[in-house]
Amino acid sequence: MPLVIYSLLRLAIFIVTVGVLYLVGMGGWLVVLVAAIIAAAVSYLALAKQRDAAAVFLEHRAARRTRRPSTADADAAAEDDAS
């Protein structure tokens, strides 16, 4: 869930940045490019806590995957036991 929250907050920052730049008078593809750069910088500075929570979430998820044996390993172990 922290990953979803972080992603939604980054998207919201991008949308607000696009809106502000559009109201200032910037248009076309340039508004999207400049908004992406500004939103990346703002989210890097403002969302450190959410980014860390998302990173911890992904780290725990990856650790759970590596602890669980794959079905190929289980099949190989069953064949070894049957021999």
Rosetta constraint file for C-alpha pairs under 8 A:
AtomPair CA 1 CA 5 HARMONIC 6.39 0.50
AtomPair CA 2 CA 6 HARMONIC 6.08 0.50
AtomPair CA 2 CA 50 HARMONIC 6.85 0.50
AtomPair CA 2 CA 53 HARMONIC 6.02 0.50
AtomPair CA 2 CA 54 HARMONIC 4.98 0.50
AtomPair CA 2 CA 57 HARMONIC 6.92 0.50
AtomPair CA 3 CA 7 HARMONIC 6.10 0.50
AtomPair CA 3 CA 51 HARMONIC 7.94 0.50
AtomPair CA 3 CA 53 HARMONIC 7.70 0.50
AtomPair CA 3 CA 54 HARMONIC 4.67 0.50
AtomPair CA 3 CA 55 HARMONIC 7.93 0.50
AtomPair CA 3 CA 57 HARMONIC 7.34 0.50
AtomPair CA 4 CA 8 HARMONIC 6.08 0.50
AtomPair CA 5 CA 9 HARMONIC 6.14 0.50
AtomPair CA 5 CA 50 HARMONIC 7.60 0.50
AtomPair CA 6 CA 10 HARMONIC 6.23 0.50
AtomPair CA 6 CA 47 HARMONIC 7.59 0.50
AtomPair CA 6 CA 50 HARMONIC 5.60 0.50
AtomPair CA 6 CA 51 HARMONIC 6.37 0.50
AtomPair CA 6 CA 54 HARMONIC 6.90 0.50
AtomPair CA 7 CA 11 HARMONIC 6.17 0.50
AtomPair CA 8 CA 12 HARMONIC 6.08 0.50
AtomPair CA 9 CA 13 HARMONIC 6.21 0.50
AtomPair CA 10 CA 14 HARMONIC 6.26 0.50
AtomPair CA 10 CA 39 HARMONIC 7.33 0.50
AtomPair CA 10 CA 40 HARMONIC 7.87 0.50
AtomPair CA 10 CA 43 HARMONIC 6.10 0.50
AtomPair CA 11 CA 15 HARMONIC 6.19 0.50
AtomPair CA 12 CA 16 HARMONIC 6.12 0.50
AtomPair CA 13 CA 17 HARMONIC 6.06 0.50
AtomPair CA 13 CA 39 HARMONIC 5.81 0.50
AtomPair CA 13 CA 42 HARMONIC 7.73 0.50
AtomPair CA 13 CA 43 HARMONIC 7.15 0.50
AtomPair CA 14 CA 18 HARMONIC 6.16 0.50
AtomPair CA 14 CA 35 HARMONIC 6.26 0.50
AtomPair CA 14 CA 36 HARMONIC 6.38 0.50
AtomPair CA 14 CA 39 HARMONIC 5.09 0.50
AtomPair CA 15 CA 19 HARMONIC 6.19 0.50
AtomPair CA 16 CA 20 HARMONIC 6.16 0.50
AtomPair CA 17 CA 21 HARMONIC 6.11 0.50
AtomPair CA 17 CA 35 HARMONIC 5.44 0.50
AtomPair CA 17 CA 38 HARMONIC 7.35 0.50
AtomPair CA 17 CA 39 HARMONIC 6.52 0.50
AtomPair CA 18 CA 22 HARMONIC 6.02 0.50
AtomPair CA 18 CA 31 HARMONIC 6.33 0.50
AtomPair CA 18 CA 32 HARMONIC 6.46 0.50
AtomPair CA 18 CA 35 HARMONIC 5.39 0.50
AtomPair CA 19 CA 23 HARMONIC 6.17 0.50
AtomPair CA 20 CA 24 HARMONIC 6.20 0.50
AtomPair CA 21 CA 25 HARMONIC 6.48 0.50
AtomPair CA 21 CA 26 HARMONIC 5.61 0.50
AtomPair CA 21 CA 27 HARMONIC 7.87 0.50
AtomPair CA 21 CA 31 HARMONIC 6.37 0.50
AtomPair CA 21 CA 35 HARMONIC 7.30 0.50
AtomPair CA 22 CA 26 HARMONIC 5.06 0.50
AtomPair CA 22 CA 27 HARMONIC 5.97 0.50
AtomPair CA 22 CA 31 HARMONIC 6.82 0.50
AtomPair CA 26 CA 30 HARMONIC 7.25 0.50
AtomPair CA 26 CA 31 HARMONIC 5.70 0.50
AtomPair CA 27 CA 31 HARMONIC 5.29 0.50
AtomPair CA 28 CA 32 HARMONIC 7.54 0.50
AtomPair CA 29 CA 33 HARMONIC 6.46 0.50
AtomPair CA 30 CA 34 HARMONIC 6.03 0.50
AtomPair CA 31 CA 35 HARMONIC 5.82 0.50
AtomPair CA 32 CA 36 HARMONIC 6.05 0.50
AtomPair CA 33 CA 37 HARMONIC 6.48 0.50
AtomPair CA 34 CA 38 HARMONIC 6.16 0.50
AtomPair CA 35 CA 39 HARMONIC 5.75 0.50
AtomPair CA 36 CA 40 HARMONIC 6.00 0.50
AtomPair CA 37 CA 41 HARMONIC 6.41 0.50
AtomPair CA 38 CA 42 HARMONIC 6.14 0.50
AtomPair CA 39 CA 43 HARMONIC 5.88 0.50
AtomPair CA 40 CA 44 HARMONIC 6.02 0.50
AtomPair CA 41 CA 45 HARMONIC 6.33 0.50
AtomPair CA 42 CA 46 HARMONIC 5.81 0.50
AtomPair CA 42 CA 47 HARMONIC 7.95 0.50
AtomPair CA 43 CA 47 HARMONIC 5.19 0.50
AtomPair CA 43 CA 48 HARMONIC 7.75 0.50
AtomPair CA 44 CA 48 HARMONIC 6.34 0.50
AtomPair CA 47 CA 51 HARMONIC 5.98 0.50
AtomPair CA 48 CA 52 HARMONIC 6.11 0.50
AtomPair CA 49 CA 53 HARMONIC 6.28 0.50
AtomPair CA 50 CA 54 HARMONIC 6.14 0.50
AtomPair CA 51 CA 55 HARMONIC 6.16 0.50
AtomPair CA 52 CA 56 HARMONIC 6.20 0.50
AtomPair CA 53 CA 57 HARMONIC 6.16 0.50
AtomPair CA 54 CA 58 HARMONIC 6.22 0.50
AtomPair CA 55 CA 59 HARMONIC 6.07 0.50
AtomPair CA 56 CA 60 HARMONIC 6.16 0.50
AtomPair CA 57 CA 61 HARMONIC 6.20 0.50
AtomPair CA 58 CA 62 HARMONIC 6.10 0.50
AtomPair CA 59 CA 63 HARMONIC 6.16 0.50
AtomPair CA 60 CA 64 HARMONIC 6.22 0.50
AtomPair CA 61 CA 65 HARMONIC 6.45 0.50
AtomPair CA 62 CA 66 HARMONIC 6.40 0.50
AtomPair CA 63 CA 67 HARMONIC 6.33 0.50
AtomPair CA 64 CA 68 HARMONIC 6.47 0.50
AtomPair CA 69 CA 73 HARMONIC 6.14 0.50
AtomPair CA 69 CA 74 HARMONIC 6.77 0.50
AtomPair CA 70 CA 74 HARMONIC 6.44 0.50
AtomPair CA 71 CA 75 HARMONIC 6.05 0.50
AtomPair CA 72 CA 76 HARMONIC 6.12 0.50
AtomPair CA 73 CA 77 HARMONIC 6.12 0.50
AtomPair CA 74 CA 78 HARMONIC 6.17 0.50
AtomPair CA 75 CA 79 HARMONIC 6.24 0.50
AtomPair CA 76 CA 80 HARMONIC 6.15 0.50
AtomPair CA 77 CA 81 HARMONIC 6.16 0.50
AtomPair CA 78 CA 82 HARMONIC 6.19 0.50
AtomPair CA 79 CA 83 HARMONIC 6.42 0.50
